[in-house]
């Protein structure tokens, strides 16, 4: 059963950018990395202290677009996707202190480090996918040993999509998207291929994040608005975490499960 701290507090992290995309929280909960669009209209990865500090630019890509980045468990590297104007994402990795970025895959998005820091997962979908299905691949940080870990032949959507490694790296939770506009939280054991569907709400799901306490954090519109929920990884009743009125788009949870970073977006005018 999820126990919520009745004295929990929320802190807004103010960013000096008009447009940011999916951020990452370090495993110790102290650092945030995020893609943002600069004044010249191009994207780079920035890093800052979660308690508040001036963001430091890490990359010099000046990319057409960036969607997701992920801090390595030891905080030394950041994996990210950089998009070109042809709509094909490139998977890259860079040292957190900044250096020349290395390309790990010439088509792949949504990077997530495995909990042991030995591999980086990424998604191939649509034109990037050999099967034409939703594929999750992984690769070593040096670009070697690329392998296909999961193919979801029932995934019918295009966006959003999300996945998360289990704490032991032996299973994957992901959002199975349907053309009707809803998603469900799925879990697959990578060794046996056994799948389990954890939600049956037929509601929009925007994120899954597997916590070390055996719960899976996810975003769902099951309460009307997009809010954070947690459900046991083995299945069971879900517990609502937030009561937000502004839509929540993504979330990350620290290794001690004491801190959650979530990203809210609200369109104002144009």
TARANOR-V784049 format. One record per residue. RES is the residue in three letters. SS is DSSP state (@ for helix, = for strand, . for the rest). PHI is phi in whole degrees, 0 to 359 (NA if undefined). PSI is psi in whole degrees, -180 to 180 (999 if undefined). Layout:
<<RES	SS	PHI	PSI> <RES	SS	PHI	PSI>>
//
This chain:
<<UNK	.	NA	134> <UNK	.	284	129> <UNK	.	249	119> <UNK	.	268	137> <UNK	.	290	116> <UNK	.	295	-18> <UNK	.	258	18> <UNK	.	295	149> <UNK	.	234	160> <UNK	.	239	141> <UNK	.	232	126> <UNK	.	279	127> <UNK	.	267	109> <UNK	.	277	129> <UNK	.	241	137> <UNK	.	276	45> <UNK	.	226	148> <UNK	.	278	-24> <UNK	.	218	120> <UNK	=	233	162> <UNK	.	236	-161> <UNK	=	302	117> <UNK	.	271	168> <UNK	=	236	144> <UNK	=	249	133> <UNK	.	295	158> <UNK	.	298	-28> <UNK	.	273	-1> <UNK	.	76	10> <UNK	.	258	-14> <UNK	=	228	148> <UNK	=	234	134> <UNK	=	241	145> <UNK	=	202	149> <UNK	=	277	143> <UNK	=	212	152> <UNK	=	266	124> <UNK	.	279	-178> <UNK	.	294	-22> <UNK	.	276	0> <UNK	.	89	-1> <UNK	.	254	166> <UNK	=	253	147> <UNK	=	214	169> <UNK	=	265	136> <UNK	=	236	157> <UNK	=	223	144> <UNK	=	205	164> <UNK	=	286	139> <UNK	.	295	-24> <UNK	.	282	-11> <UNK	.	116	121> <UNK	.	195	174> <UNK	.	285	124> <UNK	.	299	140> <UNK	=	253	128> <UNK	=	287	129> <UNK	.	261	-44> <UNK	.	261	166> <UNK	.	230	38> <UNK	.	287	-39> <UNK	.	48	54> <UNK	=	281	158> <UNK	.	297	-35> <UNK	=	197	155> <UNK	=	218	138> <UNK	=	250	-44> <UNK	=	218	145> <UNK	=	222	161> <UNK	=	212	126> <UNK	=	283	137> <UNK	.	292	155> <UNK	.	304	-32> <UNK	.	270	3> <UNK	.	71	2> <UNK	.	279	-21> <UNK	=	223	158> <UNK	=	232	124> <UNK	=	265	144> <UNK	=	203	164> <UNK	=	249	137> <UNK	=	240	128> <UNK	=	256	141> <UNK	.	261	173> <UNK	.	288	-5> <UNK	.	268	4> <UNK	.	81	14> <UNK	.	255	121> <UNK	=	275	144> <UNK	=	249	133> <UNK	=	272	127> <UNK	=	227	164> <UNK	=	219	146> <UNK	=	214	151> <UNK	=	293	144> <UNK	.	298	-28> <UNK	.	278	-6> <UNK	.	93	136> <UNK	.	188	-166> <UNK	.	282	127> <UNK	.	290	149> <UNK	=	250	138> <UNK	=	272	127> <UNK	=	259	-30> <UNK	=	206	134> <UNK	.	278	-1> <UNK	.	209	112> <UNK	.	173	145> <UNK	=	221	177> <UNK	=	56	61> <UNK	=	289	142> <UNK	=	217	123> <UNK	=	291	144> <UNK	.	290	154> <UNK	.	302	-27> <UNK	.	275	-3> <UNK	.	75	10> <UNK	.	269	-18> <UNK	.	218	162> <UNK	=	236	122> <UNK	=	277	155> <UNK	=	203	162> <UNK	=	253	141> <UNK	=	236	131> <UNK	.	210	148> <UNK	@	66	-126> <UNK	@	296	-24> <UNK	@	277	-11> <UNK	.	257	127> <UNK	.	295	-34> <UNK	.	275	-15> <UNK	.	79	2> <UNK	.	253	178> <UNK	=	285	116> <UNK	=	240	139> <UNK	=	247	121> <UNK	=	249	168> <UNK	=	215	158> <UNK	=	210	153> <UNK	.	287	155> <UNK	.	299	-18> <UNK	.	270	3> <UNK	.	92	1> <UNK	.	266	169> <UNK	.	56	53> <UNK	.	289	135> <UNK	=	212	152> <UNK	=	270	121> <UNK	=	260	-30> <UNK	=	204	137> <UNK	=	235	125> <UNK	=	254	99> <UNK	.	285	-12> <UNK	.	264	-9> <UNK	.	294	125> <UNK	.	242	-3> <UNK	.	262	-172> <UNK	.	234	-36> <UNK	.	196	139> <UNK	.	276	169> <UNK	.	215	151> <UNK	.	205	154> <UNK	=	205	168> <UNK	=	203	139> <UNK	=	284	146> <UNK	.	291	159> <UNK	.	304	-30> <UNK	.	268	-1> <UNK	.	75	8> <UNK	.	264	-10> <UNK	=	223	163> <UNK	=	230	134> <UNK	=	258	140> <UNK	=	208	167> <UNK	=	261	117> <UNK	=	271	116> <UNK	=	261	144> <UNK	.	239	153> <UNK	.	296	-20> <UNK	.	288	-6> <UNK	.	99	13> <UNK	.	235	169> <UNK	=	221	161> <UNK	=	229	151> <UNK	=	274	124> <UNK	=	241	155> <UNK	=	227	136> <UNK	=	229	132> <UNK	=	282	120> <UNK	.	291	-29> <UNK	.	284	-43> <UNK	.	261	-20> <UNK	.	79	3> <UNK	.	292	131> <UNK	=	248	149> <UNK	=	221	134> <UNK	=	265	121> <UNK	.	268	-25> <UNK	.	238	153> <UNK	.	221	41> <UNK	.	269	-21> <UNK	.	54	46> <UNK	=	238	164> <UNK	.	293	134> <UNK	=	237	128> <UNK	=	251	-15> <UNK	=	199	148> <UNK	=	226	140> <UNK	=	216	117> <UNK	=	275	116> <UNK	.	273	160> <UNK	.	286	-9> <UNK	.	269	12> <UNK	.	85	9> <UNK	=	252	153> <UNK	=	247	119> <UNK	=	279	134> <UNK	=	212	160> <UNK	=	254	132> <UNK	=	213	153> <UNK	.	265	20> <UNK	.	297	-20> <UNK	.	261	6> <UNK	.	111	-62> <UNK	.	263	159> <UNK	.	290	113> <UNK	=	227	167> <UNK	=	275	137> <UNK	=	227	161> <UNK	=	228	141> <UNK	=	224	142> <UNK	=	301	139> <UNK	.	296	-23> <UNK	.	269	1> <UNK	.	103	152> <UNK	.	147	-166> <UNK	.	284	140> <UNK	.	271	147> <UNK	=	245	131> <UNK	=	282	134> <UNK	.	259	-42> <UNK	.	241	159> <UNK	.	233	56> <UNK	.	277	148> <UNK	.	262	-19> <UNK	.	264	139> <UNK	.	301	136> <UNK	=	262	131> <UNK	=	254	-33> <UNK	=	208	163> <UNK	=	206	147> <UNK	=	226	149> <UNK	=	232	139> <UNK	.	288	164> <UNK	.	297	-31> <UNK	.	273	3> <UNK	.	60	19> <UNK	.	264	-12> <UNK	.	222	133> <UNK	=	240	131> <UNK	=	256	123> <UNK	=	230	152> <UNK	=	247	121> <UNK	=	251	142> <UNK	.	231	141> <UNK	.	216	121> <UNK	.	283	130> <UNK	.	238	116> <UNK	.	63	-121> <UNK	.	270	999>>
//
